[in-house]
């Protein structure tokens, strides 16, 4: 459980910029999931990648191996 202070620290860090998952992102995530081999456990990564692509945002991650496979398929995913 988070303390109220910890919860506020997290919210301050995010600055209220939580991006919604909409239909366009869900469709792109499904396309990525299908084109990357429908690997078990990869759906969250596909949603994260689709969100970054849709919003033309850089994706900061330590898990570059999984995301590089998406980029190799031609998706406009910028990794950092």
C-alpha positions, 0 to 999 in steps of 0.5 A, spaced: 500 500 500 502 507 498 502 512 503 498 518 501 505 522 500 508 516 496 501 517 491 502 524 491 510 523 489 508 518 483 502 523 481 507 529 481 512 525 477 507 523 472 504 530 472 497 528 470 500 526 463 496 519 463 495 517 456 488 514 454 488 507 451 483 509 445 480 505 439 486 507 434 491 505 439 488 498 440 487 497 433 495 498 432 497 494 438 493 488 435 497 489 428 503 489 432 501 483 436 499 479 430 506 481 426 510 480 431 508 473 432 502 473 437 507 471 443 504 470 450 505 476 454 507 481 449 500 484 449 502 490 454 508 491 450 504 492 444 500 497 447 505 501 450 509 501 443 502 503 439 501 508 444 508 511 443 507 510 435 500 514 435 503 520 440 509 520 436 513 519 442 520 516 444 519 510 448 524 510 454 525 502 456 530 498 458 527 492 454 530 494 448 530 487 445 522 486 445 521 493 442 527 492 437 523 487 433 517 491 432 521 497 429 524 492 425 517 490 422 517 498 420 513 501 425 515 508 427 517 506 434 523 511 436 527 508 442 531 511 447 
